[in-house]
Structures are given as C-alpha cells and as structure tokens.
Amino acid sequence: MMYNAFELQKTLLSPAVKLASATSRLLLHPRNPIGKTYLGRTIAANNEMFARIHRRYPKPSFGIDSIEVDGAHIPIHEEVVFHKPFCSLLRLTRKDVSTAPKLLVVAPLSGHFATLLRDTVRTALHDFDVYVTDWIDARLVPLSEGPFHLDDYIEYVMEFMIFLGSGAHTLAVCQPTVPVLAAVALLAERSDPCTPSTMTLMAGPIDTRLNPTEVNRFANSKTLGWFEKNVIHSVPVNQPGFRRKVYPGFLQHMGFVAMNPDRHMKAYRDFYLDVIRNKQKDAEAHRSFYDEYNAVLDMAAEYYLDTIRVVFQEQLMPRRMMTVRGHLVRPELIRKTALFTVEGAHDDIVGIGQTRAAQTLCRGIPESMRKHLLAEKVGHYGVFSGHRFREQIYPQIRDFIAQHAPSQSTVQTALPEPSDD
C-alpha cells in the first residue's frame, strides 16, 4: 500500500512540479529582467524548492564524453558489452588507446546507481580500459525473469570476470567487496585463468563485527522478519516489474537522509538562499550533487534480505561460513591475485578494520602481493571520489595494479561471447 500511495502522490503532483519547474527556469532566465530582482529570485527559489522536493529523479548518465590528457581532450566511447536481466556491463574506453589494461569496476547495489562512481571511472580512464557493473532498477525487471539473490549477484560478477578474460583487474567499492571477494575465491579455487590479477577492495563491510557503525548497529537491532515486513513492498501496476517484491528506492532515500538530517536541511536552506542571492555557481553545485543523490533504484527483496543476513547479521564471510549455491567460499585459496584494501579514517558507514579484514581472510596471498591504505581525513565517499581520491588514493591503486600486472604475453586477448540472457 505504501508504494502505491507514493506512486499516486508523485502522479498527482506531476503537473504542479512541471509548472513550478518551468516558472523557476523562466524567472531565472538571463534575459528576464524580473530575475535580476530580489522578489523575482525569491519566487523562483520557492518554485524550484517545491519542484526539487516532489519531482522524480531519473537515472543519471555517466556523461563522460572526454577526458583531458596533457592538455588535449580525448574522446571516450561508452557501450553495453554484456547484458543480464538485473545488470548491464558497460565499457568506457579511450579512443586513442587500444592496449590499456582491463579494469572491472563493481559498483554498489545499495540504493544509488552506478553513476555514483563517476569520479572513480573518469579518473581510472586515464590508465585503464574500464568496465562498470550498471545495476538495473528492480522495478523495471519483469517478474518472469525470476528472483535475484546474493548468490546470483556473485555469479554475475564471476561471469563478467570470465568475459574480460585473463590478466584483468577488479575494483569494488563498498557493498560489492563481499560478493567480489567471494567471486574471486570461487574462481581461484577452480584455478580459472580468468581469476583477476589484482583485487582492490575499498571501504567495504567484509567484517562488520569490527568497529561497528550506526549502519551496522541498525542492521542488527531488528530481526530479518522485521525488515521483510516493514521495508519490502510490491512494485505497483504501472511499472514493468509489477508485483515483484523490492526494497523501494524512496524508502532507501529516506534512510539516507535520516542518517544526517541536519546536514541535508542545511544544504537545502543554503541552496534556497544561494538562488535568492544569485550565487549561481553554488546553486548549480547543489543541483548537480542532489540530482545524483536523489536518484535511487529499487533492490530485489531476495538480494536485500540476503545481504542483511549474510553480511550484517551473521557475518558469514569473516566466520568462514559463507556459501554460494551450497559451496563454501574459501578466500584462503586465493594465491595469485594481489590484494589492495583501502579504508577512510573518517568513514562513518564502514568502520576502520572492516575492509582490512580481507587481508586476514586471504592468508594464501604472499605478503609481497598485499597492501593496505588507511586514508587520513577521508570519509566514506572520499574513498572513491573527490580530490583526495584523485591525488592520494588513486595513484597508489594505479601503481599497485601496474606492479602486479601480468606480462602482456600471458594475457588472454580474445573475449568470449556474452550470453543472450
């Protein structure tokens, strides 16, 4: 009922949102003299605030058309190279480089779209042929495609690694660190030549028993049944995924805001005043950030509940009890994949030590093939975006990968054909 009520509200408010948005744009148009007055900008600010609070935020695009290299703008080509019901594998590559190492960037499936890693991807394009997991909004996946569990997620990642072939590298940010570690362990166990050469795990909940955060405490304060009863809803009739059980994006967004309500209230108040005071650069920065932040997707209920149980409540990975399709995951069997773990010293979502725990689990990796970085003055999002990521963290990731990359003669160059499902 809640999801249906939400959709009804959005539909009923849609005409008013469009009118308010158009009014604001008209008043703030550079050629409109009214927009140069205090009263005109105040009316525009009121209309835009209404529109931004009540509008739907569509899935953003990566929008990386080019990158700057040595003062020159290098075009970037983006294409879908592998499609699955719940995920598409995007390839972003420089048109001037054909032999760059392959890097699989596994984006989080935890509310926001993969474009949250835009800065990560744009930075990596200077050195790599980048592939990104573009997770699909579950409300858009027909019920006929079946359920999507954490085991399915792990198998998707394994398929993508095999698709990239030998000699590739993988990087996981936050939520996917656990399934990526599981996928690499399963490939290593069967000595698959497509096991990644390096694995970079960034700010992820490998062992949530260590320095638990508010997120960890909340996940353990309720039973799995409570989550299923209170946050799982059916997709409404006006969506392709009608009747699919999901954790709706709008509820996730409410949770994000509830974690730091004062910060978001201040951001919106400052935006309102910036519009009135004609501080265009600051107002545009707010629009850019919240267009991304407010764009959320629905997660399949099975996957979400599996993650709550396996990662946060039972901590099966660090207890060496995690299974995939009944097969035990054994990180200690990883021996030829170099491991780099990264944490933020000021991370309030993933506690210090939770990601580094992968170093202990992967005891089969030689010490010479391991590295850990605790980034000072860096919060959760700063681990993978922002100037500290670009200037302090990424260069170490790039150099670590280069140090442990296989020689070109051992790299499998021909990619297998993707499946049609």
N, C-alpha and C positions, 0 to 999 in steps of 0.2 A: 504493500500500500504506500509506503514512504516513497519508493522510487516513482510510482505512478503519480503521486502528488507533486513530486519535484518536477517531473516532465510536464505536467499540466500547468504548473506555475510558470515555467520557462516559456511554454507556448502562449499562454495568455499575456505575458509581459512582453513578448517579442515585438509587437507593434510599437509599444511605448519606448522600448530600448532603441529601436531603429530611429524613432523620431528624436529622442534625446541625443543620440549619437550624431545625427545629421545636424541638429541645432548647434551642438558644440562645434562641429567642424566649420559650419557656416560662420559662426561668430568669431572663430579664431583664424579665419582665412586672412592671409596677409593683406589682401586688397579691401577687406571690410573695415571701414573706419571705426565701427562700433567696438571691434575687438581691441582697439587701442585705448578704450576707456576702462576705468575700474569696474563700472557697472556691467559692461559687456563681458569682461573676463569673468566676473563673479557668476553671471548667468551661465556662461559656458562651463565653468568649473562645476556648478551644481548639476548641469545636464550630463557632463561626462562622468561624474562620480556615480550618478544613478545608472548610467549605461554600463559602466565597468563592473558594478556590483551585481547587476542582474543579467548580463549578457552570457552567451555560451562562448567558450574559448575553444576554437578548433585546434586540431593537431598542428603544431608548428612544423615548418620545414627546416632542414639544416641550413639552407641558403648559403652554402659555401661555394660561390661561383669561381673564386680565385683566391690564391694566397700570394703574399709578397715575398719574393726571394731575391736578395741582393738588389733591391730597388725595382725589380721587374714583377709584374703581375702575371702569375702562372695560372692558366685556366684549370679548373677542377671538373672532372666528369663524374656524375653520380648515376648509378643504375642498380636495379634489383637483380641479383645474380642467383638467388635461391629463394624459393617461396614455400612456406609451410602454412598450415591453417592459422596458427597463432603467432607467426613471426616471419618477417622477410629479412633476408640478409642483403644489406646494402653494401655496395662497393663505391668508395670515393677514392679517386686516383688522379695524380697529376698527369697532364697530357704530354709533358716533356720528359717523363721518366718511365721506363718500361721494366726496369730490373730492381725496383725497390723491394725490400723485404716485406712479406705479408704480415699484417698485424690484425688479429681478430679482437675487436673491442666489444666486450659483452656488457651491454647496457643494463641497468637495473630494470626489473619489472616490479615496481613498488609504488606505482601511482603516477609518476610523470612519464612522459615519452622519452625516447632515446635521445631526442634533441637537447635534453638537459646536459648531455656530454659534448655539446657543440664546440666548446673551447678545447676540450681534450682532443677531439677529432681534428679540428683545424690545426692545432699545434703538431700533432703526430703526422699530418700530411707533408710536413717538410722533410720527413725521413722515411715514411712508410707508405706502402700500398694498403689502405685502411678498409677493413670490412667491419660493419656495425650491425648488431642484432637490433632490428627495428620491430619491437614487440607490438602486436596488433590489439587494439581495444576489444576486449572480450564481448562487448555488446554488439560488435559487428560480425562476430563469428556465428554462423547458423548452428543451431542445436544439433543438426545432423552430423557435424564434424566431430561429435563426441566430447568427452571431458578432457581437461588439461590439468595434469598433476605435476608435482615437483619432479617426478621420475621422467615425465615427458619433456620437461624443460631441460633436464640433464642430457637426455637423448638428442634433443635438438642441438645442443652445444656440441655434442660428440659428432653429429652429422656435419655441422659447419666446419669443425676441425678437420675432418676427413676430406671434406670438399676443398679446403685450402691446400691440402697435401703436406708433405714433409717439409721441414725447415721453417714453418710458420711460427709465429709468436702469438701469445694471447695476453690480454689485459682485462681484468674485471674490476668494476667499481661498485663497492658497497654490497648490496644484496646478492649479486651473482657470484661473489667469491666462493660461497659454499658449493653451489652446483658446478662451478668451473673446476674447483679442486676435485670434486667427485668425478667429473668427466675425464680429467687428465689422469686420475688414478686408475680408472677403468681402462683407458686406452693403454696406459703403461703396463698394466697387468697382463694384457694380451700382446705386449710388445708390438703394438701397432706403429708402423713407420710414420704415421701422421700425428703421433703424440707431439705437442708443441715443443719447440726448442727451449723457450723460456715462458714463464708464467709470472705475471705481475698482478698481485692482489692488493687492492687499495681500499682502505677504510671499510672493511667488511666484517660481518659478525661470525667469524669462524668459531670462536668460543665465547658465548655471551655470559658465561659464569664469571669472567674476569672483569673487574671494574664495571659492573652493570650500570647502564644509563637509565634515564626515565623511560625511554622506549622499551628497554629490556624489562624493567620492573612492571610496566603496564601489561606487557605480554604474559607475564607470569602471575599477575594479580587476578586473572579471570580464567575460567575453565574453557576448554575448547568448545564445549557446548554453548557457553555464553556468547562466544564470538559467532558461532553459527546462527544462533537465534537473533542476535542484535545487529549484526553488520552485513549479513548475507541477504540479498534480495533477488527477485527475478527481473530480468530485463523486460521493459514494457513492450507493448504490442507494436509500437511504431519503429522498432529497431530490428535489423536483420537477425540479431541473436535472441529474439523473443523467447521467453521462458527459460533462458539459460540462467543458472544461479551464479551470481557475481558479488564481489565486494565493490560497490559502485564508486566511481571516481569522486562524486560530490561528497560522499562521506569521508573518503580519504583526505580530500582537501580541507574539510572541517577539522580533521585531526591534525593536519599540518599547521593550520592557523592556531589551533588551540595550544600547540606546543610553545608558541611565542606570541601570544595575543597582543601584548603591549608593543612589540616591535612592528607588527603589521598595522596596528592602529596608528602608530606614529608615521609609518611610511605613507599611509593614505592621507593623513592630515597634512603632511609635508607636501604631498602631491597637489592637494587641493589649493594650498597656499602658493605653490610654485606656479600653477596656472594663473591664479589671480595676479601674482606679481610679475608675470610674463618671463619667468625663468625657464625658457624653452628647453635648454639642454638638460636641466634636472628633471623636468616633467617628462621628457622623452625617455630618459633613463628609467624612470619608474614604469612607463608604459612597456618598454622593452622587457624589463625583468618580470613584471606581473603577467604579461601576455604568455610568457613561458611557464611561470609558476602556477598560474590558474588553469592551465591546460592539463587535464588529468584523464586517465583512462580507467575503465573497469577491469578488474582482475578476475579470472575464473575462480570460483569459490573453492574448487578442489585444490588448486595450486596455493591459494592464500592460506587455507587451513593446514595444508601440509607444511608450509613454511613456518607457521606459528608453532606447530607441534615439534617438527624435526629440529629447527634451528634455535628457537627461543625457549620452548618449554622442556624438551627432553635433551637438548644439546647432543644429538646423536653423533655428529661428526667428531667432536673432541673426545667423546667417550668411546670412539672406535666401534660404534654400533649402527652406523648409517648403512642402509641398503638401498639398492636400485633394482627394481623388479625381483626382489628377494636375494640379490647378490651383494655380499658385503663389500663396502668401499674400503680400500686399504691404501691410504696415502703413503705408507712406508714403502710401497713398491715403486714409487716414482724415484728413478735414479738418474735419468738422463735429461731431465727438464730442469733448467736453472730457475731458482725461485727468488723473487724480489717482493718483499712486503712493505707497504707504506701506511703510516698512520699519521694523524694530525694531533698535535699536542693539546689543542683546544677543541677537539671533536666532542660534541655533546650528544651525538647519536650512536656512535660506535666507540666504546671505551678503549683506553690505551691497553694494549696487550691482546685484545680480541682478534686482531688480524695477525699479529706476530705469532699467535698460537699455531699457525700453519707451519712455521719453521720446526716446531717440535713434532708435529704430526708427520712431516715429510723427512723422517730421520734417515731415509735411504739416499738423500741427495748429499753429495760431498760438501763439506764446508766451503770449499773454493767456488762452489756454484750457488751460494746463498748470499743474500744481502737484506738488511732491514734498515728502514729510514723512519725516524720519528721527526716529522717536520715541525719545527718550532713556530709559534704564532700562527698556526693554521687550524681552522675549524673544519667541519665535515666537508662543506662544499669547496673550501680552499684546497683540499687534497687533489681535486681534479679540475679546477678552474681558477682563473684569476692570475694575477701577476706572479704570486709566489709559486703557483704550479708551473707556470711557463718558465720562470727564471731559476727556480731552485729544485723543483721536483722532477719535471720532465727531463732536463739534461741528464740526470742520474739514471732515469729509466732508459733513455736512448743509449747511453754509454754501456749500461748493463746488458742490454739486448745485443749491442754490437760485439761486446766481449764474448758472449756465449752463443753467437750465431754460428750455424754450421757453415762449412766451406761450400761454395757455390756448386761444386762437383757432386755433392751429396744431396742436393735439394731436388725433390721431385717437381718438375716443371709442369707436367700435364695435369690439369684438374679433371676429376671425374665428373660425369654429367650429373646435375641435380635431379632429384626425384620430382615427379609431377604432382605429388600430393600437397 
